[in-house]
Amino acid sequence: MKNLLVLVCLFKILSLFVIGGENARTLKMVHLVYRHGARSPVAFYPTNPNINKWPDGTGRLTPIGMNLEFGLGKFLKDRYITNTRFINPMYLHDEVYIRSSDEDRCLQSAESQLAALYPPMGRQVWNQNLSWQPVPIHTVPKDKDPILRPDGTNCPRLSEIEEEKKNEPIYKEKIKEHENLLQYLTVYSGMNVTFDNAYIIADDYLCERTQNLSSPDWVLERLNELIDVSTWTFLNKYSGDDEVGRILGGSFLNLIINNMKQMSEGTKSTDLFKMNIFSGHDTSLLSLAAGLDIQMTVPPFASCIMLELHADESNNYYVEMQYRNDSSGTLYPLELKECQFSCPLQAFISLTKNRVTDNQAKECMTTDSSKASKKYLVQKIYLIMISLLLASTIILLVFVTWYLCKSRRSKNVYLDEEKNQLMLDEE
């Protein structure tokens, strides 16, 4: 009897974990953004001995990169289909939305990832010899994408902020600290190496390592310092105050929050999806992190940030964020500075409100252009007031002229009548 009671108690305890008991939560919506897979270097330093070993040129997704993205797709399939049945194993157009940066490597990464996530099944099989089906991927021009390419739009204010950072003492101290490295790299690379372009040598090395290519000894001799410098310079662009967060991650964060709010309110819309997938760049992840005010290292190829919206049985909504930074499948929790991992939706919205924007173009105005805009507005108001004053003066003059003329005519009529009366009296 005692053993039976123990088994019953254990079953109830297990039920609380498996089913969730009173605190059971249901996954309602997912937004995830990942970096494209491994690629060729985006640029080559002149003396790079491996230039001719990249037949497709610069910035192109490699077969290794395609496999990394395929692996990410398998991970997502396990997490959101096989293990949780959150989305249908068949691709459903009203359930999933995919958007990519308008860059070939990102579009190809999305295709590779979707090949693993949605192999055709049942009625979707269209070729018995091909376990693949076309899934729509949306995109917008590079210079008009504040979601995945916020640093690629026309943003004078962002350029202004970057110049301001270069004038900060810490930036100048970094340059002075690594002056010898820059001179060393200049001698061997065939180009004048600065803090602005040292990343080219570092990026070449990282791409070569992924592709199992050998890098020059002179790169390896100062590799750690080179990586430290290029990493610090790169991440420095994505750190800052609320303004930096709004410009870089505010548009993406605004989209995510609006979607989560609509889902929590039970809104029915053809533009609302359970699964929202974004194929972007390391800069896409760092920009979102800037909007969330979360510190990150440089995201490796095929790394992924996931924002999940959960609801409990009392219809309370929570946001949980996780980061997958390699192919091992290990997830690392991400938290806002003043909220726990499972952050109430309203708290999440409140804590990020200063870094959200629905108008990046407005945020991108420089301080000079803002002053010019205000000056133009003042001038416009001044001109309107002058115009109204002139119009009022003219109307007043017309009225006075009319009144004087009328008074004069009335006086003349009166004099004529008086004169006529006098003439009659004399007769």
PANUBA-737898 format. One record per residue (C-alpha): x, y, z. Coordinates in steps of 0.1 Angstrom, whole numbers, padded with zeros to 4 digits, always signed. Example, Ala and Ser with C-alpha at 12.3 -4.5 7.8 and 13.67 -1.06 7.14 Angstrom:
BEGIN
+0123-0045+0078 +0137-0011+0071 
REM end
This chain:
BEGIN
+0000+0000+0000 +0028+0023+0009 +0045+0016-0024 +0013+0024-0043 +0010+0057-0025 +0046+0065-0033 +0039+0057-0070 +0008+0079-0070 +0027+0108-0055 +0055+0104-0080 +0030+0104-0108 +0014+0136-0096 +0048+0153-0093 +0058+0141-0127 +0025+0154-0141 +0033+0188-0127 +0065+0189-0147 +0052+0172-0179 +0018+0188-0181 +0027+0219-0161 -0001+0218-0135 -0015+0252-0127 +0015+0269-0142 +0012+0251-0176 +0023+0273-0204 +0016+0271-0241 +0040+0284-0268 +0020+0310-0288 +0045+0327-0311 +0082+0326-0321 +0105+0352-0337 +0139+0340-0346 +0168+0357-0365 +0199+0339-0376 +0231+0347-0393 +0238+0332-0427 +0261+0302-0431 +0298+0302-0437 +0309+0324-0467 +0339+0335-0486 +0356+0367-0473 +0338+0399-0481 +0371+0415-0491 +0408+0404-0495 +0439+0420-0483 +0463+0424-0513 +0489+0397-0503 +0463+0370-0493 +0476+0338-0509 +0442+0322-0509 +0424+0347-0532 +0421+0322-0561 +0408+0295-0538 +0373+0311-0537 +0359+0304-0572 +0326+0322-0566 +0342+0354-0554 +0336+0375-0523 +0308+0372-0498 +0293+0340-0513 +0277+0312-0493 +0298+0280-0494 +0287+0243-0493 +0299+0243-0457 +0277+0273-0450 +0247+0255-0466 +0253+0225-0444 +0254+0248-0413 +0220+0262-0422 +0206+0228-0430 +0217+0218-0395 +0199+0248-0381 +0168+0238-0400 +0169+0203-0384 +0173+0218-0350 +0143+0240-0355 +0123+0211-0368 +0131+0191-0337 +0123+0220-0314 +0091+0233-0330 +0077+0203-0348 +0089+0169-0336 +0092+0177-0298 +0064+0203-0294 +0041+0202-0324 +0041+0239-0322 +0038+0242-0360 +0025+0218-0385 +0051+0194-0401 +0037+0205-0435 +0045+0240-0446 +0013+0262-0441 +0014+0296-0456 -0008+0312-0429 +0014+0297-0401 +0050+0307-0410 +0065+0338-0425 +0101+0339-0438 +0120+0371-0445 +0156+0375-0457 +0181+0402-0461 +0185+0410-0498 +0219+0394-0500 +0225+0362-0519 +0242+0344-0490 +0212+0352-0468 +0186+0341-0493 +0205+0309-0499 +0208+0303-0462 +0171+0306-0458 +0166+0281-0486 +0191+0257-0470 +0174+0260-0436 +0139+0256-0450 +0150+0224-0469 +0155+0208-0435 +0126+0224-0418 +0100+0216-0445 +0108+0186-0467 +0076+0179-0487 +0052+0154-0473 +0018+0140-0484 +0001+0163-0509 +0031+0186-0511 +0053+0160-0527 +0057+0171-0563 +0088+0151-0574 +0094+0116-0561 +0131+0119-0567 +0135+0153-0548 +0129+0157-0511 +0125+0195-0514 +0098+0220-0521 +0098+0257-0528 +0089+0279-0498 +0083+0316-0502 +0110+0339-0489 +0103+0377-0487 +0128+0405-0489 +0132+0442-0495 +0161+0462-0510 +0192+0465-0489 +0191+0502-0484 +0154+0501-0474 +0156+0474-0447 +0157+0488-0412 +0148+0453-0398 +0177+0432-0410 +0201+0459-0424 +0195+0490-0401 +0231+0500-0406 +0228+0499-0444 +0200+0524-0447 +0206+0561-0454 +0213+0571-0418 +0234+0602-0414 +0229+0602-0376 +0244+0567-0373 +0275+0579-0392 +0276+0609-0369 +0275+0587-0338 +0303+0565-0352 +0325+0596-0357 +0317+0607-0322 +0329+0573-0309 +0361+0576-0328 +0368+0609-0309 +0362+0593-0275 +0394+0588-0253 +0389+0551-0251 +0390+0548-0289 +0421+0568-0292 +0437+0549-0264 +0429+0516-0282 +0446+0529-0314 +0477+0540-0294 +0478+0506-0276 +0478+0486-0308 +0497+0510-0330 +0526+0485-0333 +0501+0458-0346 +0487+0481-0372 +0522+0489-0385 +0530+0452-0385 +0499+0443-0405 +0506+0471-0429 +0540+0457-0437 +0527+0422-0445 +0492+0428-0459 +0500+0451-0487 +0476+0478-0475 +0476+0506-0450 +0459+0489-0420 +0438+0511-0396 +0412+0504-0370 +0386+0508-0397 +0399+0480-0420 +0418+0456-0398 +0387+0434-0398 +0395+0425-0434 +0425+0404-0423 +0406+0389-0394 +0376+0380-0415 +0398+0364-0442 +0414+0343-0415 +0380+0332-0400 +0367+0323-0434 +0398+0304-0443 +0397+0284-0410 +0361+0274-0417 +0371+0263-0452 +0401+0244-0438 +0426+0267-0457 +0460+0277-0443 +0466+0313-0434 +0500+0330-0436 +0524+0326-0406 +0525+0364-0401 +0488+0363-0394 +0490+0335-0370 +0519+0351-0351 +0497+0381-0340 +0463+0363-0344 +0450+0368-0308 +0457+0406-0308 +0443+0409-0344 +0411+0392-0333 +0408+0413-0302 +0412+0445-0321 +0388+0437-0349 +0362+0423-0324 +0364+0454-0301 +0361+0478-0331 +0332+0458-0345 +0312+0455-0313 +0318+0491-0304 +0296+0501-0333 +0267+0482-0317 +0270+0495-0281 +0256+0527-0268 +0226+0545-0253 +0189+0544-0261 +0194+0564-0293 +0218+0538-0307 +0194+0510-0296 +0165+0527-0315 +0185+0533-0347 +0199+0498-0349 +0174+0475-0332 +0143+0497-0327 +0125+0488-0359 +0129+0451-0355 +0119+0453-0318 +0089+0473-0328 +0078+0447-0353 +0083+0419-0327 +0064+0437-0299 +0035+0446-0322 +0031+0410-0333 +0033+0397-0297 +0007+0423-0285 -0017+0413-0313 -0012+0376-0305 -0018+0382-0268 -0050+0402-0276 -0064+0375-0298 -0062+0396-0330 -0070+0377-0362 -0050+0390-0391 -0036+0375-0423 -0003+0393-0414 +0001+0376-0381 +0020+0343-0380 +0030+0318-0353 +0065+0313-0366 +0085+0343-0379 +0119+0335-0394 +0145+0361-0404 +0176+0353-0423 +0203+0380-0418 +0238+0389-0408 +0259+0390-0377 +0250+0427-0378 +0213+0418-0377 +0217+0399-0345 +0239+0426-0329 +0214+0453-0339 +0186+0434-0323 +0208+0429-0292 +0214+0467-0292 +0176+0472-0292 +0173+0448-0263 +0203+0464-0245 +0220+0430-0243 +0257+0424-0246 +0269+0398-0271 +0301+0386-0287 +0303+0385-0325 +0277+0359-0337 +0293+0330-0355 +0279+0316-0388 +0244+0301-0384 +0240+0315-0349 +0204+0322-0339 +0184+0344-0314 +0149+0331-0305 +0122+0351-0289 +0093+0330-0277 +0059+0342-0265 +0043+0318-0239 +0009+0320-0222 -0002+0303-0190 -0037+0290-0181 -0046+0324-0167 -0039+0340-0200 -0008+0357-0187 +0019+0362-0214 +0057+0358-0210 +0086+0364-0233 +0116+0340-0232 +0148+0346-0252 +0175+0321-0261 +0206+0321-0281 +0221+0292-0302 +0256+0302-0311 +0269+0269-0326 +0259+0237-0341 +0259+0218-0308 +0223+0227-0302 +0231+0242-0268 +0208+0271-0259 +0219+0300-0238 +0193+0321-0220 +0191+0358-0227 +0176+0383-0202 +0167+0419-0201 +0187+0438-0175 +0157+0442-0151 +0137+0411-0158 +0140+0374-0153 +0143+0348-0181 +0106+0343-0183 +0097+0380-0185 +0060+0391-0184 +0050+0406-0217 +0040+0440-0202 +0073+0443-0184 +0092+0434-0215 +0073+0461-0234 +0079+0487-0206 +0116+0479-0203 +0123+0482-0240 +0100+0512-0248 +0129+0537-0250 +0147+0516-0276 +0117+0510-0299 +0109+0531-0330 +0084+0529-0358 +0103+0555-0379 +0140+0548-0383 +0143+0576-0409 +0133+0601-0383 +0158+0587-0358 +0185+0589-0385 +0183+0627-0389 +0216+0643-0378 +0216+0669-0351 +0224+0695-0378 +0195+0684-0399 +0172+0684-0369 +0182+0720-0362 +0177+0729-0398 +0143+0713-0398 +0133+0732-0367 +0147+0764-0382 +0127+0758-0414 +0096+0752-0393 +0101+0785-0374 +0107+0803-0406 +0076+0788-0421 +0055+0799-0391 +0071+0833-0393 +0062+0837-0429 +0026+0826-0423 +0023+0851-0395 +0037+0879-0418 +0013+0868-0445 -0017+0869-0422 -0006+0903-0408 -0003+0917-0444 -0036+0903-0454 -0052+0918-0423 -0036+0951-0430 -0049+0951-0466 -0084+0942-0455 -0083+0970-0429 -0071+0995-0454 -0098+0985-0479 -0124+0988-0451 -0111+1022-0440 -0110+1034-0476 -0145+1022-0482 -0157+1038-0450 -0141+1071-0458 -0155+1071-0493 -0189+1063-0480 -0187+1090-0454 -0175+1116-0480 -0204+1107-0503 -0228+1110-0475 -0214+1144-0465 -0216+1156-0502 -0252+1145-0504 -0260+1163-0472 -0244+1195-0484 -0262+1193-0518 -0295+1189-0500 -0287+1219-0477 -0277+1240-0506 -0309+1232-0524 -0329+1241-0494 -0312+1275-0490 -0319+1282-0527 -0356+1274-0522 -0357+1297-0491 -0342+1326-0511 -0369+1322-0537 
REM end
